Amino acid sequence: MPNTSGVRMLKVSVVVPVYNAGSYLDRCAPSLLDQTLGRDAYEVIYVDDGSTDDSPERLARLASRHPHVRVIRQENSGWPGKPRNVGIRAARGEYVQFVDQDDELTPEALQRLYDLAVRNDSDVVLGKVTGTMQGPSSVFKRTVDRCTVADAPLMESLTPHKMFRREFLLSHGIEFPEGRVRLEDQLFMARAYVRAKCVSILGDHPCYVWNRREDGGNSSAGATPPETYYGHLRAVVDAIKEGTDPGPLQDHLLRRSYRVELLRPVSEPRILQRTGASLLRYFETVRRMALEAYPPGVREGLPAITRLRAKLLEEGNLDSLLELATRVRQIKPEVTVEDARWHEGRLLITTKVGMLRPDGGPLTLVDHYGRLLLDPDLLAGIKGAEDWEAPHPLAYAHGELVAHDTARDEWWFPPGDLTPRVESLGGGRHRVFVTGRTTLDPQALRGGTPMPPGTHLLWCYAQLLGVGRRPRLMAPARPHIPAATPGTPPRLVVPAWTTREAQLRLAVSPPGRTTFARRALLHATSSPRVRTAARDTLKRLPPGVRRRARTVVRRADPWSGNSPD
């Protein structure tokens, strides 16, 4: 759309809703003010929603010192929706990036997101999220230039901390609900996803740092009555229905809210935490919505145990849901590291993951006259679960390994998904598991770049028959894996198994530091427990001794030469 207003068009407008942010503004602002995109190419719009603390003064100082910062003040609306809408309308950027007042952007975030958007003519761009509020998300496993909600798992990322083409939002009338509306982010994202012709995902570079506030005051926190909460969820369901035709795609998109939000009160641990009138209130609320708001195809496409929950819910069988939750909560993953070795500078890890019933036996399927039934030992005595069929046992089954950079709270997915398989145990019993080889390349794990110095813990994720678990990648026998020095200059990588859990960790040194002494030191100090103990010991030393000790530590530190403060 041509610019006829006479106002210079910018590349990006960063919109930040603010309410009583206080010192969190000072933490967030530096990450927004010096983006590599260039100050003349973007603006930061703070929309103050009637703050009553010193936020207005802090914002005024920012605006007076930085020409690319604007502040809009309005009466309190009580929720982030209206400030974000005001920001969209006031924006001069081709694209709009939403940031919460207590979060941060990485230095190159706007440049990388904007370049990806322009290259693909994208309506929406998702940037990799890290931080204390973000666990591993397979949405960001890889960078995807072009996709839509029909061919990518976009519904698994429903926060609004993304970049949007402003004209796309305006032309479709996509805005946030205003006032105290729960799930306002989901409603906004549902409307955007079903209309976007091109969505891009930047998975190879961290962009958005989503932080948990020390005071627990992240936006939109607080209890909401179930009738209100699920009334707002109906609006999300209606938005998906309005943007799609009845059929497989609509069912697929609705399945996420059914599985996550609707079944949450009748699944472990929530159903086991509530009692009496509170439990019954939630049960009746979600049952009513399940019967009224979701087409039958949504339930039928769920994996076996999840589909059983849906059936028990819709039939009104609360006692059976309680018993099922009690048993499923005790299902544990069984992880087997079948092989782990270096090959041409890459660590090859062969893994197998299955599930164990509460009694320790494998979770199985039973062949009954050509029908595969979910484990009778798991379901025995649960009314309504008799002869529960699992006609597609590999549907939704998947697994993967993930590496956690503990210092930076980043999660990275090495190539090599675990493939679902069925093996016969004899006597008509079969076990579903995932298995495969994962290739971890220290020179490319971090989005095509080398792993940074520090400790990286290995985890695996498996989803089998509707049971999802993320166990540590453990090997109780602790097989020896030698150190390696891949890359040029070489980078020392020391695999080891943690003392308590036998979890595989990789300790990585800075490039070029590969001496024998450094290998020994890196192996010893890679344990988080050892490093925490060292910090605590230093703090207890007298000041003079502490300074001398820190000097020694700085000379020997296998990580970066910094003191362990």
ROTOR-458752 format. One record per residue (C-alpha): residue in three letters; z, x, y. Coordinates in pm, 1 decimal, m for minus. Example, Ala and Ser with C-alpha at 12.3 -4.5 7.8 and 13.67 -1.06 7.14 Angstrom:
BEGIN
ALA  780.0  1230.0  m450.0
SER  714.0  1367.0  m106.0
This chain:
BEGIN
MET  0.0  0.0  0.0
PRO  m102.4  163.1  332.0
ASN  165.3  240.3  586.5
THR  87.3  40.7  903.3
SER  432.9  46.7  1062.7
GLY  391.8  376.4  1243.6
VAL  702.6  511.5  1073.1
ARG  647.0  836.3  885.4
MET  649.4  777.6  509.7
LEU  887.2  997.1  312.8
LYS  862.0  1082.5  m52.6
VAL  1206.6  959.5  m158.6
SER  1496.2  760.9  m17.9
VAL  1833.6  816.4  m186.1
VAL  2045.7  500.4  m157.4
VAL  2422.2  533.5  m195.4
PRO  2648.5  224.1  m180.7
VAL  2989.8  319.6  m43.7
TYR  3327.9  151.2  m51.9
ASN  3653.4  340.8  8.7
ALA  3506.0  655.4  m144.4
GLY  3732.0  895.2  46.3
SER  3713.1  1254.1  m74.2
TYR  3455.3  1165.0  m341.5
LEU  3196.9  1154.9  m61.7
ASP  3259.7  1524.5  m1.1
ARG  3195.3  1597.0  m369.2
CYS  2879.3  1389.6  m388.2
ALA  2720.4  1483.4  m54.0
PRO  2641.2  1854.7  m114.5
SER  2429.0  1763.4  m416.1
LEU  2224.3  1521.5  m203.0
LEU  2181.2  1721.3  115.1
ASP  1997.5  2030.9  m9.2
GLN  1754.2  1906.7  m268.7
THR  1460.4  2137.3  m339.4
LEU  1224.2  1854.1  m244.1
GLY  1285.1  1961.7  117.2
ARG  1483.3  1787.2  390.2
ASP  1169.6  1673.0  568.4
ALA  1048.3  1490.1  254.5
TYR  1345.4  1265.5  178.3
GLU  1637.0  1081.1  331.7
VAL  1985.8  984.1  221.7
ILE  2092.1  629.9  312.1
TYR  2462.0  554.2  284.1
VAL  2536.2  181.7  296.7
ASP  2905.3  134.4  377.1
ASP  3026.6  m196.7  234.6
GLY  3309.0  m246.6  482.5
SER  3528.3  47.3  380.3
THR  3889.8  33.7  500.9
ASP  3977.2  400.6  441.6
ASP  3838.7  707.8  620.0
SER  3492.9  675.0  459.5
PRO  3326.9  560.3  788.8
GLU  3448.2  875.1  964.8
ARG  3333.0  1098.9  681.0
LEU  2991.5  930.4  683.0
ALA  2962.9  963.3  1060.1
ARG  3024.4  1336.8  1032.8
LEU  2757.4  1371.0  765.2
ALA  2502.2  1181.7  975.3
SER  2580.1  1386.1  1287.9
ARG  2529.4  1714.0  1103.6
HIS  2227.1  1624.9  892.8
PRO  1922.2  1455.5  1048.9
HIS  1797.6  1327.4  711.2
VAL  2117.8  1124.3  660.3
ARG  2143.7  763.8  777.4
VAL  2446.9  536.2  764.8
ILE  2432.8  156.4  758.8
ARG  2759.7  m34.4  792.6
GLN  2805.8  m395.6  685.2
GLU  3083.3  m643.4  614.1
ASN  3239.3  m615.8  271.1
SER  3038.6  m793.2  0.2
GLY  3271.0  m688.3  m280.9
TRP  3017.1  m527.0  m514.4
PRO  2741.0  m259.7  m506.7
GLY  2452.3  m511.3  m529.4
LYS  2414.0  m601.8  m163.6
PRO  2446.5  m242.4  m32.7
ARG  2172.2  m134.6  m271.6
ASN  1945.1  m419.0  m158.1
VAL  2005.3  m327.0  205.2
GLY  1916.4  31.4  119.6
ILE  1591.5  m71.7  m49.9
ARG  1481.9  m271.1  254.2
ALA  1575.6  7.9  498.0
ALA  1417.6  286.2  292.4
ARG  1121.2  483.4  427.3
GLY  1049.5  661.1  100.6
GLU  767.6  591.2  m139.9
TYR  1031.9  600.1  m413.3
VAL  1398.7  498.2  m411.4
GLN  1667.8  682.3  m608.1
PHE  2005.9  515.0  m656.6
VAL  2319.7  730.1  m665.1
ASP  2680.5  611.9  m688.9
GLN  2933.2  745.7  m439.9
ASP  3124.0  948.3  m699.3
ASP  2826.1  1101.9  m881.1
GLU  2589.5  1391.8  m812.3
LEU  2227.4  1499.5  m843.4
THR  2126.1  1838.7  m975.4
PRO  1945.7  2057.0  m713.6
GLU  1590.5  1999.8  m844.2
ALA  1634.9  1635.9  m945.3
LEU  1434.5  1464.7  m670.0
GLN  1149.6  1717.8  m688.3
ARG  1111.6  1690.8  m1064.4
LEU  1145.6  1311.2  m1074.3
TYR  903.8  1259.5  m786.2
ASP  642.9  1497.1  m932.7
LEU  661.3  1314.1  m1265.8
ALA  629.5  978.6  m1088.2
VAL  325.5  1081.0  m882.4
ARG  152.8  1246.9  m1176.2
ASN  175.4  929.4  m1384.0
ASP  168.9  663.3  m1111.6
SER  505.7  547.7  m1246.3
ASP  694.4  235.9  m1144.9
VAL  1024.7  366.0  m1284.5
VAL  1140.2  719.8  m1369.7
LEU  1446.7  794.6  m1580.4
GLY  1613.3  1133.0  m1530.2
LYS  1835.2  1294.5  m1792.4
VAL  2199.4  1201.1  m1735.7
THR  2492.5  1437.4  m1795.2
GLY  2859.2  1439.4  m1700.5
THR  3192.3  1306.1  m1817.6
MET  3072.2  942.2  m1833.5
GLN  2765.1  1020.9  m2043.9
GLY  2749.2  1088.2  m2416.6
PRO  2435.2  1181.9  m2607.6
SER  2145.0  941.9  m2553.2
SER  1829.5  961.9  m2761.2
VAL  1641.5  804.3  m2468.9
PHE  1640.7  1154.2  m2319.5
LYS  1549.7  1348.2  m2633.0
ARG  1210.2  1445.5  m2490.6
THR  1012.7  1410.3  m2170.0
VAL  775.5  1112.6  m2190.9
ASP  500.2  1090.3  m1931.4
ARG  403.8  728.5  m1985.1
CYS  569.9  446.3  m2177.9
THR  677.8  83.4  m2141.8
VAL  961.3  m128.7  m2271.4
ALA  734.4  m225.6  m2561.9
ASP  706.2  126.6  m2706.1
ALA  1021.6  314.4  m2596.2
PRO  1396.6  242.0  m2632.4
LEU  1438.8  177.8  m2260.2
MET  1685.7  m106.2  m2314.7
GLU  1935.2  158.5  m2427.3
SER  1947.3  288.4  m2068.7
LEU  2050.0  4.7  m1837.0
THR  2228.7  183.3  m1553.5
PRO  2036.5  184.9  m1221.9
HIS  2070.9  558.8  m1156.1
LYS  1695.9  600.7  m1165.9
MET  1394.5  641.6  m937.5
PHE  1186.2  332.4  m854.6
ARG  863.9  287.9  m665.5
ARG  978.8  91.1  m361.5
GLU  663.7  m119.1  m339.6
PHE  701.8  m212.1  m707.6
LEU  1049.2  m352.7  m634.8
LEU  940.1  m536.0  m320.7
SER  618.6  m684.9  m458.7
HIS  797.3  m829.2  m764.2
GLY  1105.2  m938.6  m572.1
ILE  1328.4  m722.0  m792.3
GLU  1671.2  m685.8  m637.3
PHE  2035.4  m677.1  m734.6
PRO  2241.5  m996.0  m746.8
GLU  2485.5  m998.8  m456.6
GLY  2857.3  m1066.6  m468.9
ARG  3093.3  m1003.7  m759.1
VAL  2847.3  m1020.2  m1047.2
ARG  2919.9  m833.9  m1368.2
LEU  2625.7  m675.7  m1550.6
GLU  2434.7  m667.1  m1221.7
ASP  2285.9  m333.8  m1331.1
GLN  2155.1  m483.9  m1654.5
LEU  2002.4  m780.1  m1472.6
PHE  1823.7  m549.9  m1228.4
MET  1698.5  m318.6  m1503.1
ALA  1584.6  m605.5  m1727.8
ARG  1374.8  m747.4  m1445.1
ALA  1228.1  m405.1  m1372.5
TYR  1152.9  m301.0  m1730.6
VAL  965.4  m615.9  m1831.3
ARG  737.5  m582.2  m1526.4
ALA  684.4  m205.9  m1517.0
LYS  336.7  m96.1  m1620.7
CYS  440.1  267.9  m1648.0
VAL  782.5  418.5  m1704.5
SER  838.5  794.4  m1725.3
ILE  1133.8  978.1  m1880.2
LEU  1238.5  1327.2  m1769.4
GLY  1431.3  1450.7  m2071.2
ASP  1398.0  1827.5  m2042.0
HIS  1604.3  1881.7  m1726.4
PRO  1944.0  1735.2  m1625.1
CYS  1905.5  1520.6  m1313.9
TYR  2198.3  1284.4  m1270.3
VAL  2563.8  1385.0  m1312.9
TRP  2762.3  1072.2  m1397.3
ASN  3128.6  1150.7  m1342.8
ARG  3445.8  974.7  m1447.3
ARG  3681.5  951.2  m1151.7
GLU  4027.0  1099.1  m1195.6
ASP  4180.0  782.1  m1046.8
GLY  3981.2  554.5  m1278.3
GLY  3815.5  389.5  m978.8
ASN  3450.2  393.7  m1083.3
SER  3250.4  106.2  m937.8
SER  3261.0  m241.4  m1096.0
ALA  3577.7  m170.5  m1292.1
GLY  3826.3  m448.5  m1370.2
ALA  3883.1  m732.1  m1616.1
THR  3658.4  m1039.2  m1611.7
PRO  3722.5  m1369.5  m1795.1
PRO  3493.8  m1400.5  m2098.2
GLU  3333.5  m1721.8  m1968.2
THR  3233.4  m1539.4  m1649.3
TYR  3121.7  m1219.6  m1820.3
TYR  2904.4  m1395.5  m2075.5
GLY  2772.3  m1630.4  m1810.6
HIS  2636.9  m1319.6  m1638.8
LEU  2499.9  m1192.5  m1969.7
ARG  2303.8  m1519.0  m1998.4
ALA  2133.2  m1428.4  m1673.2
VAL  2019.9  m1098.9  m1831.2
VAL  1890.4  m1285.8  m2137.8
ASP  1707.3  m1534.2  m1913.1
ALA  1547.9  m1248.4  m1716.5
ILE  1404.4  m1102.9  m2038.5
LYS  1277.7  m1442.5  m2147.8
GLU  1114.6  m1500.2  m1809.4
GLY  931.0  m1168.1  m1828.6
THR  810.9  m1190.3  m2191.2
ASP  648.9  m1438.3  m2424.9
PRO  842.8  m1570.5  m2726.4
GLY  782.6  m1348.1  m3026.3
PRO  856.6  m1003.6  m3171.6
LEU  875.5  m815.6  m2838.4
GLN  1111.2  m1064.9  m2679.5
ASP  1329.7  m1066.8  m2991.9
HIS  1335.3  m686.1  m2988.8
LEU  1445.7  m669.5  m2625.9
LEU  1714.0  m935.3  m2671.4
ARG  1849.9  m763.0  m2981.2
ARG  2021.9  m496.5  m2776.1
SER  2246.0  m736.6  m2580.9
TYR  2319.2  m937.9  m2897.4
ARG  2420.8  m624.6  m3085.3
VAL  2614.9  m452.9  m2806.1
GLU  2761.1  m714.3  m2569.6
LEU  2764.2  m1034.4  m2775.2
LEU  2898.6  m895.2  m3103.0
ARG  3147.7  m659.2  m2936.8
PRO  3440.9  m908.6  m2928.8
VAL  3394.1  m989.9  m3298.1
SER  3350.9  m630.2  m3414.3
GLU  3591.9  m343.6  m3461.1
PRO  3793.3  m234.4  m3273.5
ARG  3803.5  m527.8  m3023.8
ILE  3849.0  m809.7  m3276.1
LEU  4143.0  m619.6  m3428.1
GLN  4307.6  m563.1  m3090.5
ARG  4319.6  m925.5  m2973.9
THR  4527.8  m1202.9  m3126.1
GLY  4600.9  m1571.2  m3083.1
ALA  4451.1  m1765.7  m2793.7
SER  4283.6  m1459.4  m2641.6
LEU  4092.3  m1381.0  m2961.8
LEU  3992.1  m1744.4  m3009.7
ARG  3874.0  m1769.9  m2649.1
TYR  3638.3  m1473.4  m2687.9
PHE  3521.3  m1591.8  m3028.7
GLU  3430.2  m1940.1  m2906.7
THR  3259.0  m1803.6  m2594.6
VAL  3029.7  m1562.2  m2776.4
ARG  2961.9  m1808.6  m3059.7
ARG  2843.9  m2069.1  m2811.9
MET  2613.1  m1817.1  m2648.9
ALA  2478.6  m1691.2  m2982.8
LEU  2378.2  m2045.9  m3078.2
GLU  2235.9  m2145.0  m2740.5
ALA  2074.5  m1835.3  m2587.3
TYR  1913.0  m1628.9  m2865.3
PRO  1609.5  m1718.5  m3078.2
PRO  1658.0  m1692.5  m3458.1
GLY  1432.5  m1387.1  m3476.8
VAL  1690.3  m1181.1  m3287.8
ARG  1949.7  m1212.1  m3564.0
GLU  1699.2  m1175.2  m3845.8
GLY  1584.4  m837.4  m3720.1
LEU  1931.3  m678.3  m3731.7
PRO  2040.2  m431.0  m4003.9
ALA  2245.0  m562.5  m4295.5
ILE  2606.6  m543.1  m4176.2
THR  2521.5  m635.8  m3817.9
ARG  2318.2  m933.8  m3941.4
LEU  2613.7  m1040.2  m4156.5
ARG  2840.2  m1036.8  m3849.4
ALA  2587.3  m1252.6  m3666.0
LYS  2575.9  m1500.8  m3952.0
LEU  2955.9  m1525.3  m3975.4
LEU  2977.3  m1568.1  m3599.0
GLU  2719.0  m1843.2  m3579.1
GLU  2881.1  m2023.6  m3873.6
GLY  3221.0  m2004.2  m3702.5
ASN  3396.6  m1793.5  m3966.4
LEU  3652.2  m1596.4  m3763.3
ASP  3874.6  m1500.2  m4058.8
SER  3580.2  m1340.8  m4238.2
LEU  3482.9  m1149.5  m3924.6
LEU  3837.1  m1012.1  m3904.1
GLU  3832.6  m897.9  m4265.8
LEU  3483.7  m749.0  m4234.0
ALA  3588.8  m553.8  m3923.8
THR  3899.5  m424.1  m4102.5
ARG  3687.2  m285.1  m4384.1
VAL  3392.5  m155.4  m4181.5
ARG  3629.7  30.3  m3949.9
GLN  3734.8  241.3  m4248.5
ILE  3379.8  339.8  m4347.7
LYS  3346.6  713.9  m4299.3
PRO  3043.5  941.4  m4283.0
GLU  2990.1  1202.7  m4550.9
VAL  2815.0  1509.6  m4408.1
THR  2666.5  1776.7  m4630.5
VAL  2519.3  2096.2  m4486.0
GLU  2284.9  2194.0  m4766.0
ASP  2144.3  2504.6  m4599.4
ALA  2179.5  2694.7  m4271.9
ARG  1986.0  3014.1  m4210.4
TRP  1786.2  3203.2  m3952.1
HIS  1408.5  3222.5  m3970.0
GLU  1201.2  3397.4  m3704.3
GLY  1472.1  3358.4  m3441.4
ARG  1540.1  2991.4  m3513.6
LEU  1836.6  2841.0  m3694.9
LEU  1721.1  2606.0  m3972.3
ILE  1983.5  2350.7  m4074.6
THR  1930.5  2116.5  m4369.1
THR  2167.3  1819.8  m4357.6
LYS  2240.9  1506.6  m4558.5
VAL  2453.1  1218.3  m4425.6
GLY  2568.7  910.3  m4614.7
MET  2851.6  658.0  m4577.2
LEU  3171.0  613.6  m4780.7
ARG  3355.4  285.1  m4838.0
PRO  3728.7  258.3  m4755.5
ASP  3808.6  339.0  m5120.9
GLY  3612.8  665.6  m5096.8
GLY  3315.6  552.3  m5303.7
PRO  2962.2  566.4  m5163.3
LEU  2839.5  265.7  m4966.7
THR  2568.3  124.7  m5192.0
LEU  2314.6  m145.6  m5253.5
VAL  2300.3  m330.6  m5584.8
ASP  1977.0  m440.2  m5748.0
HIS  2028.8  m801.6  m5858.7
TYR  1718.2  m951.9  m6022.6
GLY  1489.3  m777.5  m5776.7
ARG  1706.6  m843.5  m5471.0
LEU  1900.1  m563.5  m5299.4
LEU  2252.5  m683.5  m5220.7
LEU  2494.4  m512.9  m4984.3
ASP  2777.7  m333.7  m5163.6
PRO  2984.3  m601.0  m5350.6
ASP  3287.6  m369.2  m5351.2
LEU  3284.2  m367.6  m4969.7
LEU  3239.8  m743.6  m4934.2
ALA  3453.8  m873.3  m5222.6
GLY  3659.2  m1175.7  m5120.2
ILE  3500.7  m1221.6  m4777.3
LYS  3399.6  m1585.4  m4746.1
GLY  3037.6  m1626.8  m4642.4
ALA  2943.4  m1271.4  m4741.9
GLU  2875.1  m1338.7  m5108.3
ASP  2548.5  m1190.7  m5240.9
TRP  2452.2  m1068.0  m4893.0
GLU  2098.6  m937.9  m4911.5
ALA  1963.2  m623.7  m4747.6
PRO  1588.5  m682.0  m4784.6
HIS  1489.4  m388.2  m4564.4
PRO  1753.2  m119.3  m4627.7
LEU  1573.1  150.0  m4429.9
ALA  1521.3  m69.1  m4123.2
TYR  1693.9  89.9  m3824.6
ALA  1822.0  372.4  m4046.0
HIS  1794.2  708.2  m3874.0
GLY  1980.0  1030.7  m3807.6
GLU  1966.8  1340.3  m3590.8
LEU  2158.8  1651.3  m3491.5
VAL  2271.7  1704.4  m3135.0
ALA  2415.9  2010.0  m2958.0
HIS  2688.7  1969.2  m2696.6
ASP  2706.4  2230.0  m2420.6
THR  3080.1  2194.2  m2364.7
ALA  3092.5  2376.2  m2031.7
ARG  2825.5  2159.9  m1866.8
ASP  2870.2  1832.9  m2057.8
GLU  2504.6  1837.5  m2158.0
TRP  2368.1  1704.8  m2488.1
TRP  2045.4  1842.2  m2634.4
PHE  1845.0  1729.1  m2936.1
PRO  1680.8  2002.9  m3146.8
PRO  1355.9  1899.1  m3317.7
GLY  1373.9  1743.9  m3661.7
ASP  1498.8  1389.1  m3711.1
LEU  1678.8  1307.9  m4034.5
THR  1469.7  1079.7  m4255.5
PRO  1618.4  774.9  m4434.2
ARG  1604.4  781.0  m4812.2
VAL  1728.2  571.1  m5105.5
GLU  1858.0  739.6  m5419.1
SER  1950.5  575.9  m5750.0
LEU  2309.3  619.2  m5868.2
GLY  2245.4  445.6  m6198.3
GLY  2356.5  105.3  m6318.9
GLY  2140.2  m70.5  m6060.0
ARG  2322.5  92.1  m5767.8
HIS  2142.1  272.6  m5488.0
ARG  2262.8  475.5  m5194.2
VAL  2100.8  494.1  m4851.4
PHE  2128.6  824.5  m4664.8
VAL  1945.9  1036.7  m4409.3
THR  1838.5  1392.5  m4472.2
GLY  1614.1  1659.5  m4330.4
ARG  1577.0  1999.1  m4171.0
THR  1653.5  2054.5  m3804.4
THR  1511.2  2353.2  m3618.9
LEU  1740.2  2488.7  m3347.9
ASP  1562.2  2739.5  m3126.8
PRO  1810.3  2914.6  m2893.0
GLN  1520.1  3011.7  m2668.4
ALA  1403.2  2652.8  m2614.3
LEU  1686.6  2410.1  m2691.3
ARG  1765.3  2329.5  m2328.5
GLY  1447.7  2143.6  m2245.3
GLY  1222.1  2435.1  m2332.2
THR  1452.3  2696.6  m2177.8
PRO  1714.7  2921.6  m2342.4
MET  2064.2  2802.3  m2423.2
PRO  2299.1  2911.4  m2142.9
PRO  2602.1  3128.8  m2216.9
GLY  2897.1  2939.7  m2359.4
THR  3009.5  2736.6  m2657.9
HIS  2778.9  2476.9  m2808.1
LEU  2919.7  2237.0  m3069.7
LEU  2693.3  2074.4  m3328.6
TRP  2724.5  1704.2  m3409.3
CYS  2515.7  1463.2  m3612.3
TYR  2446.2  1093.6  m3573.0
ALA  2361.3  852.2  m3851.2
GLN  2285.9  478.7  m3848.8
LEU  2283.8  325.5  m4197.1
LEU  2286.2  m45.3  m4290.8
GLY  2430.0  m134.9  m3950.0
VAL  2705.0  129.6  m3949.3
GLY  2670.2  399.2  m3683.9
ARG  2878.1  717.3  m3686.8
ARG  2869.3  1045.9  m3493.3
PRO  3060.6  1300.2  m3700.5
ARG  3097.7  1669.3  m3639.5
LEU  2849.5  1887.2  m3826.2
MET  3105.5  2016.8  m4073.5
ALA  3103.5  2231.4  m4384.9
PRO  3451.4  2269.1  m4539.2
ALA  3331.9  2572.7  m4738.9
ARG  3234.1  2741.9  m4410.0
PRO  2926.2  2926.5  m4540.7
HIS  2858.8  3250.6  m4357.7
ILE  2575.3  3244.8  m4103.3
PRO  2507.3  3585.6  m3948.0
ALA  2473.2  3644.9  m3576.3
ALA  2122.8  3670.9  m3432.0
THR  1965.8  3819.2  m3120.1
PRO  1658.9  3609.5  m3038.1
GLY  1448.4  3647.7  m2724.8
THR  1350.9  3918.2  m2481.3
PRO  1583.7  4041.1  m2344.7
PRO  1785.3  3960.5  m2656.0
ARG  2050.1  3690.0  m2637.1
LEU  2339.3  3716.0  m2881.9
VAL  2404.3  3393.7  m3074.7
VAL  2709.1  3385.2  m3302.7
PRO  2738.2  3086.2  m3539.0
ALA  3089.3  3009.7  m3663.2
TRP  3295.2  2723.8  m3803.1
THR  3591.0  2595.1  m3603.9
THR  3928.7  2663.0  m3759.6
ARG  4061.5  2309.5  m3774.5
GLU  3758.5  2085.8  m3831.6
ALA  3511.4  2338.0  m3985.1
GLN  3258.1  2224.1  m3723.0
LEU  2957.7  2444.1  m3659.8
ARG  2956.4  2601.1  m3315.7
LEU  2721.9  2848.8  m3153.2
ALA  2863.9  3104.0  m2912.5
VAL  2592.0  3235.2  m2680.5
SER  2615.1  3546.7  m2465.1
PRO  2424.7  3626.1  m2145.4
PRO  2088.6  3801.4  m2202.2
GLY  2107.7  4168.2  m2294.0
ARG  2474.6  4178.1  m2399.0
THR  2445.4  4241.9  m2771.2
THR  2673.3  4540.2  m2850.5
PHE  2901.0  4538.3  m3154.1
ALA  3208.5  4511.9  m2934.3
ARG  3061.8  4215.4  m2753.9
ARG  2977.6  4048.9  m3084.0
ALA  3338.7  4074.7  m3194.6
LEU  3470.2  3956.1  m2860.1
LEU  3224.5  3668.1  m2840.4
HIS  3320.6  3552.6  m3187.4
ALA  3690.9  3564.7  m3105.8
THR  3673.0  3401.4  m2763.8
SER  3421.2  3131.5  m2849.8
SER  3699.1  2907.8  m2976.7
PRO  3792.4  2652.4  m2707.6
ARG  4150.6  2671.7  m2829.6
VAL  4159.9  3050.2  m2779.3
ARG  4012.8  3021.3  m2430.1
THR  4259.8  2749.1  m2330.2
ALA  4548.9  2957.0  m2459.8
ALA  4423.4  3257.6  m2263.9
ARG  4410.6  3057.3  m1941.3
ASP  4762.5  2924.3  m1998.7
THR  4893.8  3273.9  m2071.5
LEU  4739.8  3416.3  m1754.4
LYS  4897.7  3144.4  m1542.3
ARG  5244.3  3234.0  m1672.2
LEU  5215.0  3605.2  m1590.0
PRO  5373.2  3755.8  m1273.2
PRO  5119.7  3776.4  m985.5
GLY  5070.5  4153.2  m1005.6
VAL  5026.0  4155.6  m1382.0
ARG  4799.6  3851.4  m1356.2
ARG  4563.4  4032.2  m1117.3
ARG  4539.4  4336.8  m1345.0
ALA  4485.2  4115.5  m1648.8
ARG  4207.8  3926.4  m1473.3
THR  4036.1  4254.9  m1390.8
VAL  4035.1  4346.6  m1759.2
VAL  3911.5  3999.6  m1854.9
ARG  3627.3  4012.5  m1602.6
ARG  3509.4  4342.3  m1747.4
ALA  3518.7  4210.9  m2102.6
ASP  3426.8  3844.2  m2056.8
PRO  3140.0  3765.3  m2296.3
TRP  3024.6  3465.9  m2091.3
SER  2931.5  3548.6  m1737.6
GLY  3164.5  3805.3  m1589.3
ASN  3378.8  3540.7  m1420.5
SER  3755.4  3518.9  m1453.9
PRO  3891.5  3246.1  m1681.6
ASP  4039.5  3033.0  m1403.8
